[in-house]
Amino acid sequence: MNYLERVTCVKKSSKKGYYILYWMQGAFRVEYNHSLEFAKYLAINKNLPLKVLVVVDFNYKDANYRHFKFFIDGILELVEKFNDLKISFHVKVGPFTEILPQYLNDANTLITDKAYIKWLKDVRNKIYKNNDVNIYEVDTNLVVPVQVASSKCEYGAYTIRPKINKLKEKILNDFVFFDYRDNNFVLENDLDSLIIDEKLKSVHYIKTVDFKGGESEADKLLRDFLNEKYDNFAEKRGDPAFDFESNLSFYLHFGFISPIKILKEALKIETNPENYETLFEQLVVRRELAHNFTYYTDDIHNLYTFLPEWSKNTLKTHEKDKREYIYTLNELEGCKTHDKFWNAAQYELINKGKIHNYMRMYWGKKVIEWSESLKSAYENLIFLNDKYALDGRDSNGYAGIAWCFGMHDRAFKEREIFGKIRYMSENGLKRKFDMNRYLMRVGA
Ligand SMILES: Cc1cc2nc3c(=O)[nH]c(=O)nc-3n(C[C@H](O)[C@H](O)[C@H](O)COP(=O)(O)OP(=O)(O)OC[C@H]3O[C@@H](n4cnc5c(N)ncnc54)[C@H](O)[C@@H]3O)c2cc1C
């Protein structure tokens, strides 16, 4: 795969302009950042200086203090990194649609990171439409660019996997580094740091978790994962009694780390090949499938517009089935169900900022079982995940929740409430895992 396959030219303009602008919007890192490298390449070729801009929009959809704090810690780390690289770096507070035009007036070219979710695509399109400038989008946060992997919404892992496997040999080697230097570089201080501090105080407060944002924190976590957990990843990742997950989803969500870097570093470790295969299946196949889902789905908030026919029909048939328990959003949010394992998962979400991968499925399935309607189950799951999960508001979250309703899955034996969609039970948990250990581990 050639790295130019990651680049889409959105708009051509004959305007002269005085600099190349990279609006960093999804990949907040300097390493393995194809957008940054492409921006450097254009700056070298057009003999223009490069500016990198981050816009902190405090009205960002569904973001709260937990998300902003993690994000801003990571941004502040970048200030130093860009100073060392002698690249002009700007951090401005305000709505995207107000700040961008201020920078685009004098720009020759805009480069930005590809978006995979409709509302973010819409923000970009509004900016693209109203500004006369050359525009490129670069797909740097996926191992296989979303449009290269597939041109349509895929049915499941079994349909996207072969497409990805065909590219397996090539996908890790398309990264090109450009040695850009701005000979006239002067250290600018165009950072709205005081406004950030002030605004942070007024953001909806949800307490922070034990992870700090930023590229170097992501690197540290990756090293810990590879040194301490990776050898047992295939065997133990799916067992909630243990913590053998990487926890890198927080950093992937904010683009503080590239999935390509994770795979390249994993390949250096001598271990049972099953561990790499498991990592590849999650980080590439499943993650790619999730991004394919949000990229090609217009309304991810409306279940009935995207669920496959079989699951839509079976869920509708059983929607009025009698429920033994029904919980309100407040009861769910406050961990107040009769099920101690579910409560522990919700507690883990609130406390850690994510739920163990196996329990995340159980958490979603039970809300379907305990809700008055499918619509309220879906809305409540998205609400809780986006509010508390530090890796929430992500394609993976929307696809994971949709999976609970049958998306990307297959039909099972028909039963009450769930119809033919997959069911999960408390007894199943107890049979498979040491659930008391899970309760202790998450402190519930
Ligand atoms: C109801 C539900 C909600 C979910 N919400 C989110 C969410 O908000 N954000 C999120 O990133 N993931 C979500 N997932 C998917 C998955 O549970 C998490 O990606 C995973 O637990 C993240 O932890 P980790 O980084 O330690 O994963 P690891 O096990 O270390 O895996 C490494 C990486 O692979 C990817 N990955 C792993 N499992 C999946 C999966 N099932 N689908 C897609 N990619 C995967 C992630 O990028 C992850 O960081 C959800 C799943 C379900 C069923």
The ligand as an SDF file (V2000), in Angstrom:
LIG
                    3D

 53 58  0  0  0  0  0  0  0  0999 V2000
  -21.3330   -2.4990   24.5940 C   0  0  0  0  0  0  0  0  0  0  0  0
  -19.9170   -2.2290   24.1460 C   0  0  0  0  0  0  0  0  0  0  0  0
  -19.4030   -0.9390   24.2170 C   0  0  0  0  0  0  0  0  0  0  0  0
  -18.1090   -0.6780   23.7860 C   0  0  0  0  0  0  0  0  0  0  0  0
  -17.6570    0.6100   23.8630 N   0  0  0  0  0  0  0  0  0  0  0  0
  -16.4030    0.9120   23.4050 C   0  0  0  0  0  0  0  0  0  0  0  0
  -15.9420    2.2570   23.4360 C   0  0  0  0  0  0  0  0  0  0  0  0
  -16.6460    3.1660   23.8580 O   0  0  0  0  0  0  0  0  0  0  0  0
  -14.6850    2.5080   22.9550 N   0  0  0  0  0  0  0  0  0  0  0  0
  -13.8830    1.5100   22.4890 C   0  0  0  0  0  0  0  0  0  0  0  0
  -12.7530    1.7930   22.0740 O   0  0  0  0  0  0  0  0  0  0  0  0
  -14.3100    0.2410   22.4300 N   0  0  0  0  0  0  0  0  0  0  0  0
  -15.5360   -0.0990   22.8770 C   0  0  0  0  0  0  0  0  0  0  0  0
  -15.9680   -1.3970   22.8380 N   0  0  0  0  0  0  0  0  0  0  0  0
  -15.0940   -2.4310   22.2470 C   0  0  0  0  0  0  0  0  0  0  0  0
  -14.0880   -3.1020   23.2310 C   0  0  0  0  0  0  0  0  0  0  0  0
  -14.7550   -3.5600   24.3560 O   0  0  0  0  0  0  0  0  0  0  0  0
  -12.9660   -2.1370   23.6130 C   0  0  0  0  0  0  0  0  0  0  0  0
  -12.3500   -1.6440   22.4410 O   0  0  0  0  0  0  0  0  0  0  0  0
  -11.8680   -2.7600   24.4550 C   0  0  0  0  0  0  0  0  0  0  0  0
  -12.3920   -3.3430   25.5940 O   0  0  0  0  0  0  0  0  0  0  0  0
  -10.8970   -1.6640   24.8070 C   0  0  0  0  0  0  0  0  0  0  0  0
   -9.9890   -2.0550   25.7750 O   0  0  0  0  0  0  0  0  0  0  0  0
   -8.4490   -2.2670   25.4630 P   0  0  0  0  0  0  0  0  0  0  0  0
   -7.8810   -1.1100   24.7440 O   0  0  0  0  0  0  0  0  0  0  0  0
   -7.8000   -2.6540   26.7270 O   0  0  0  0  0  0  0  0  0  0  0  0
   -8.5570   -3.4690   24.4380 O   0  0  0  0  0  0  0  0  0  0  0  0
   -7.5350   -4.6080   24.0150 P   0  0  0  0  0  0  0  0  0  0  0  0
   -8.1530   -5.8970   24.3420 O   0  0  0  0  0  0  0  0  0  0  0  0
   -6.1910   -4.3620   24.5460 O   0  0  0  0  0  0  0  0  0  0  0  0
   -7.5290   -4.4640   22.4200 O   0  0  0  0  0  0  0  0  0  0  0  0
   -6.6540   -3.5700   21.7220 C   0  0  0  0  0  0  0  0  0  0  0  0
   -7.4660   -2.6400   20.8560 C   0  0  0  0  0  0  0  0  0  0  0  0
   -8.2310   -3.3810   19.9140 O   0  0  0  0  0  0  0  0  0  0  0  0
   -9.4580   -2.7060   19.6390 C   0  0  0  0  0  0  0  0  0  0  0  0
  -10.6030   -3.5420   20.0360 N   0  0  0  0  0  0  0  0  0  0  0  0
  -10.6690   -4.4520   21.0140 C   0  0  0  0  0  0  0  0  0  0  0  0
  -11.8950   -5.0220   21.0660 N   0  0  0  0  0  0  0  0  0  0  0  0
  -12.6230   -4.4250   20.0990 C   0  0  0  0  0  0  0  0  0  0  0  0
  -13.9550   -4.5550   19.6390 C   0  0  0  0  0  0  0  0  0  0  0  0
  -14.7930   -5.4310   20.1670 N   0  0  0  0  0  0  0  0  0  0  0  0
  -14.3820   -3.7440   18.6440 N   0  0  0  0  0  0  0  0  0  0  0  0
  -13.5370   -2.8700   18.0630 C   0  0  0  0  0  0  0  0  0  0  0  0
  -12.2500   -2.7150   18.4370 N   0  0  0  0  0  0  0  0  0  0  0  0
  -11.8070   -3.4770   19.4460 C   0  0  0  0  0  0  0  0  0  0  0  0
   -9.4650   -1.4450   20.4900 C   0  0  0  0  0  0  0  0  0  0  0  0
   -9.0310   -0.3800   19.6980 O   0  0  0  0  0  0  0  0  0  0  0  0
   -8.4920   -1.7960   21.5980 C   0  0  0  0  0  0  0  0  0  0  0  0
   -7.9090   -0.6640   22.1930 O   0  0  0  0  0  0  0  0  0  0  0  0
  -17.2830   -1.7110   23.2560 C   0  0  0  0  0  0  0  0  0  0  0  0
  -17.8050   -2.9950   23.1830 C   0  0  0  0  0  0  0  0  0  0  0  0
  -19.1080   -3.2560   23.6150 C   0  0  0  0  0  0  0  0  0  0  0  0
  -19.6370   -4.6540   23.5080 C   0  0  0  0  0  0  0  0  0  0  0  0
  1  2  1  0
  2  3  1  0
  2 52  2  0
  3  4  2  0
  4  5  1  0
  4 50  1  0
  5  6  2  0
  6  7  1  0
  6 13  1  0
  7  8  2  0
  7  9  1  0
  9 10  1  0
 10 11  2  0
 10 12  1  0
 12 13  2  0
 13 14  1  0
 14 15  1  0
 14 50  1  0
 15 16  1  0
 16 17  1  0
 16 18  1  0
 18 19  1  0
 18 20  1  0
 20 21  1  0
 20 22  1  0
 22 23  1  0
 23 24  1  0
 24 25  2  0
 24 26  1  0
 24 27  1  0
 27 28  1  0
 28 29  2  0
 28 30  1  0
 28 31  1  0
 31 32  1  0
 32 33  1  0
 33 34  1  0
 33 48  1  0
 34 35  1  0
 35 36  1  0
 35 46  1  0
 36 37  1  0
 36 45  1  0
 37 38  2  0
 38 39  1  0
 39 40  1  0
 39 45  2  0
 40 41  1  0
 40 42  2  0
 42 43  1  0
 43 44  2  0
 44 45  1  0
 46 47  1  0
 46 48  1  0
 48 49  1  0
 50 51  2  0
 51 52  1  0
 52 53  1  0
M  END
$$$$
